Every structure is written in structure tokens, then in C-alpha cells.
Amino acid sequence: MLYYVSGPVAILEPGLAVVDCGGVGYACRITAYTAAQLKLNQRARLYVTESIREDAFDLYGFATREEQRCFALLTSVTGVGPKAALAILSSGGPQNFTLAVMTGDEKLLTMAQGVGKKLAQRIILELKDKLGGAMELDFSGAVAATAPARDNPAALAQAALAELGYAPGEIAAALKGVDATASTEEMVRYALRAMVIKG
């Protein structure tokens, strides 16, 4: 089983990167998010997810472990295949995907080619608890200590914002004055608006 491939990028095309590993070229299907971080003939490391079927053996390459985890979560949803998962991650990257699920933003998901409203709703329904409760993703690079209680909207909102890479100080400042009775989604939206205004 491949964990990652590392070497010069021999071929870089829309949706495809071929990494030369000791004279062997590994063709990896990639998202636009990963493609933006690659340069032809420069060394790269792609984390690999294998897909083995009777008629095909495909490799999916990701610039970060976070994007790879998002891909795994998406393909665990009924009706979401690798192609749709790549399209969703291409349209906004792992951070926007996480934000869309946490805030229930169907429109952000339907921006991806081939993703309709019903599929977007299913993705949100099936992954919301996984992203908000299990804390499987970590965009900040720090290890989440414990999963916040699901009946604590403020803790879940703080966790979601941490997932998007915001520092604890930024989160505390952005949530200052938020309605304590608001839902997790409302708190996240409030904080993001506050950060946009401040920025």
C-alpha cells in the first residue's frame, strides 16, 4: 500500500500529476487545490489514496493530509464517488469544504460540477457530526485534545474555527458578544463575519 509518492513532477495537467519516483512515473488524479501547489519539474510529495477495481487501479494524490482526509470522508457518503469528491475539493479546497458542512451551506457544495442540491444535503447530513464532533480534521496542525460535547454550541463553534486554521486568540475575539443561545452554525457565521470586518 502506498502512503505517499515523492519526486519531481514530470507531467502536470488539469486533474493529473505524474510524479517520477526513481524512474517510475506514478500518475495521480489531483484536485485544483493540489495542482495550485505543484510546479512542473520541481520535487513534490503527494499523499496517496488507492482505488482498486476490477477494471482500474487509480491513484489519488493530495498535497496535504487534511485534503486526503476530506476525500476519504466525502467518498464515505452514499452517492459520492471519487470524481465528485475531487470536484468538491477542487471548487474550494478542504477548508471551504469543512466550512460548508459545518454551516450547512448547500450552495458552496453545489458549485462543484456534478453536485446537485440533494447530494449536497446528504453530504451535510452524513458528515456534520463527524466534522463537528469527532474532530477528524486538523487544519491548524495541532492535535485536538478532546472532542467538544455535542450539546455545547460554543465549544463546537470554537472547534470548527480552529479546524479552519484560526488561532485561539482570534477565535475568542471573533466570538466576543455572540448570542449564547445561538446554534453552532450561527456562531460560526457570526465569527467569520467579524473576522472579515476586522480584516
Secondary structure, DSSP 8 states (H G I E B T S, - for coil): ---EEEEEEEEEETTEEEEEETTEEEEEE--HHHHTT--TTSEEEEEEEEEEETTEEEEEEESSHHHHHHHHHHHTSTT--HHHHHHHHHHHHHHHHHHHHHHT-HHHHHTSTT--HHHHHHHHHHHHHIIIII----TTSS---S---TT-HHHHHHHHHHHTT--HHHHHHHTTT--TTS-HHHHHHHHHHHHHHH-
